[in-house]
Amino acid sequence: MRAGTPEAADIVYETDEPVLYEVREGVAWVTMCRERYNNAQNSQMTYALDDAFRRAVDDPEVKAIVLGGAGKHFSAGHDIGTPGRDLARSFPRAHLLPDHVGRPGAELLYTREQEVYLGMCRRWRDIPKPTIAMVQGACIAGGLMLAWVCDLIVASDDAFFQDPVSRMMGIPGVEYFAHGFELPPRVAKEFLLLGERMPAERAYSFGMVNKVVSRAELAQATAEMAAKLAVQASLGMWLTKQAIHQVEDLRGKRSAMDAVFHMHHFAHAQNDLITGNALGGVTGKSAAADNKKTDG
């Protein structure tokens, strides 16, 4: 077992329902429910999200999907330190990939992250129904991935977006590397190299966010947007999504993401060689403390 990797017996889940699912007036509301840990994403949650999205896709009455997070924050990113961090647990996989558990060296994380991070995010981006991310509070690192795979983003005015993994871990951004497509190149470099919080209004100015409202108005504004989608023809919306995705991929989005995924794992391997830990010794607690200190 790798240094810093929890044993399967050490995993303790705080809930059996990390994701809630509800359909209202043609809209599926998918809600992350690890509020105690600011909706940090472990595999339990990731596979529950995949199940919820599949449920919405399979339901002909669902015309649009909203993804949100319970509590103060949308998502603090990938789980790197809660009792429910389940890196050492096997799950029935969504792709034709081997189980990561027991793989030697760098192969463990490379295999797992192809499945639960890059692979699943690409699946969710290609959902044939329109998706809206409803973002409040923190949307950090892995949280960005969940927001960015959605077609539209509605954010509260207290939301912020951040990818601090280059600053903290020496890793060039999260696995679903859409930074250069969500932001202008020089802004994307600032976002990664400095790792600072980007307020919702600034994200809106670059087109990363579609609408910014107060926290009190967030649910209603998102519901109103979803209702406009729910009355449209499903095929037309699917074709529209595919059209824009085709443009993005012709511009190199998929191939760039493939290249950066390998850089990401080179950095993981380097960390492991130098520090004995693929995250460079960063834990959930140390990351939170560093982030609080850096951003005041």
N, C-alpha and C positions, 0 to 999 in steps of 0.2 A: 504493500500500500504506500502511496506517495506521502511525503512529508506534508503535514497540514491537512490531510484528507481524513474526514471522519469515518469511523467504521460504521457499517450498517446498523449494528446494535445500538449505536449512540444516538440515532435519529429519533427525535420526539416531535411529533406534529401537534400543534396547538389547536387544530381544527380538522374535521373530516370533510369540510366543505370550504376549500380555499377560493372557490368561484361560485357565485350565485347566478342563476339564469331565470329570466322572466320575459314573457312576451306580452306587450301591450299595444293594441291597435296597429298590428302589422310590424312592430319594431321589437327586436330581441335586445334586451338589456343584459349585458354580460358584465358582472361586477367582481373585481378582485377583492377578496375578503381576508387578507392577512393584516388587518388594521394594526395589530399590536406591533408588527414589524414593518410598518409603512409599505405594505404590499410588496415586500422583497420576493423575488421570483425564485422559488425552488422548483424541482421537477414535478412535485405533486401539483403545484399550481399550473405549471406550463402544460402538463398533459390535461388538466381540468379545463384550461382555456381551449385547448385543441378540441376536446369533447364538446364544449359549449358552442364553438364555431361550427363544428360539424352538425350539431343539432339544429342550428339556425339555417345552415345551408340546406339541410334535408327537409325543412318545414316549408311547404309552398305558401303558407300564410305569412311568413316572415319576408318582408321586402327590404329591410334595412337593419343594421346592427350597430349598437352603441357599446363601446368598451369604456368602463370607468373603474375607479378604485374607491373603496370605502374608506372613510375617515379623512384625516387632514391632508394626506398626500396621495397622488395618483400612483406612483411607484418609485421606491428608492433604488431600484435596479435589481441585479441578480443577488441571490442570497449567498453571502460569503461569510456568514457567522451566526445565524440563529440556530436554536436547537433542532429546527426542521431542515437544516441544510442536508440534502439527501444525495450528494454526489456519489456515495457508495451504494446506492440502491438501484436495482434493475427495474425497468418498466417495459410493458409491451410497446414496441416502438412504432412510430407513425411512418417511418421511411424504411427502405430496404438497406439498413445499416446494421452492423453487428452491435451487440451489447458492449458498452464501454467498460463495464465493471471487470476488473482483473486484467485489463490491457496494460502492457508494460510501458513505463516512461511516458513520453509525450503523447503516445498513442491514446491514452485514456481520455485526456481533455479534448484532443483533436476529434476523436470519434463522438464523444458526448456532445460537443458544441456544434458539430455538423448536424446532429439530430435536433436537440432541444432549442438551439438558438438560431443559427443561420437557416437550417432547413424549415423549422416551423414558421419563422417569420416570413420566409418566402411563400410558404403555403397560405398564410393568412393574408398576405398582400394580394394574392391571386383569388381570394374568395370572390365568387361571381356577384355577390350582393354588396351594395355600398356600405362602408363602415365609417363610423365617427368615433374618434377618441375624445372623451370628455375629461379634460385635465385640470386638476387643481393642485396647488402646493408643489411638491417636488416631483420632477420627472427627470430622473438621473440615470445615466448610463443605460442599463438594460431597460429602464422605463422609456427611454427615447425610442428603442426598437419597437416597443408596443405601440407607441403613438405614431411613429413614422410609417408603419405598415398600413395604417388606416388611411382612407381616402380623404377625410376631412378632420380637422382638429379644432375643437372649441375649447378655449382656455379661460380660466378665471384670471382676474387681474392680479392675483397674488401667486400665480403659477410661475415656476421658473424651470428652465431646461439646462442640463449640464452633463458633460462627459469628462470627468476628471481622471480617467484611467491612465492617460499618458503622463500626467503630472505625478500621480501617486504610484503607478506600477510600471511605468516605462513601456506601456502597451499602446499601439497607435489606434485607439478608439475601440468601440464595442464591435461585436461580431457582425451584426447587420450594419455594414458601413455605408450609410446613406448620406453622410455629412456633406460631401461635395455636391450632392444633388439637392439637399434641403437648404443649403446656404451657399452664398458666393464663396469662391475659393479662399480669398484672404480672410474672410470672416470665419470660414471653417477652420483655417489654421489657428486663428486666435482662440476659437472655441475649444480646440484640442490642446494646443500648446500651453495656454494659460489655465484651462480647466475651470473657468469661472462660470458663475450662474448667468444665464441669459434670461432677463425678465420677459414675460409674455408679450408685452408691447413691442419689445425689440424683435422678438421672433416673428411677430405679426408684420413688422416693417420689411422683413425679408421674404414674406410669403410662406413661412414655415407653419404659421397658424392662420386659420381662416377667420376666426372671430374671437374677440376678447370681451368678456363681460364680468360683472361683479360676481363674487362667490355666491351670493344669494340668488343671482339670476342664472347660474350655470346650468342647472338641471332643466329649467324651463326653456332656455335658449337652445339647448341641445335637442330637447324633445320637439321643439318647433321645426328645427332643421330636419330631423328624422322624419317628421310627419310629411314634409314636402317630398321626401324621397319615397315614402310608403305608398303614395298614390300613383307613382310612375310605373311604366311597363318594365318588368324585370329584365327582359332581354336587351332593351335599349340601354339600361344602366350597365349591364354586364359588358356590352360591346364598347361603351364609352370608356369604361375602366381599361379594357384591353387596348384600346387605341392609345391612351396616354401611356400605359405601361410599355407598349411597343416603342413609342418615341423615346422613353427613358432608356430602354435597353439598347436601342440603336445608338444612343449617345454614350453607351458603355457602362451603364449602371451595374448590370449583372457581372460583367467581366472584371470591372474594378473591384466589386465586392469579393469576388473569388480571390483576386490577388491580395487584397488587404487581409482577408481571413487567414492566409498563409503567413503574412507578416505578423499578424496577431499571435499566431501559435509559435512562430520563431521567438517572439518576445517572451511568451510563457516559458518556452524551453530554456531561454537564456536566464530568466529569473530562477528557474529550478537549478540550473548549473551553478549560479553565483550565490544564491541565498538558501537553496534547498527547499524553496516554496515557489510554485508556479505564479503566485500573485505577488511575489517579492516581499512576502511577510505581512502584507496588508490584510487586516481583518475587518469585519463589519464595524467593530468599535473604533478601531484606529482610523478607518476611513471617515466615519462620522465626526470624530474629533478633529481630524485634519481639515475637513470641509467646513466645520464650524469656525475654526481658527482662521482659515484662509478667507472666508467670505464674511467674517465678522458677525 
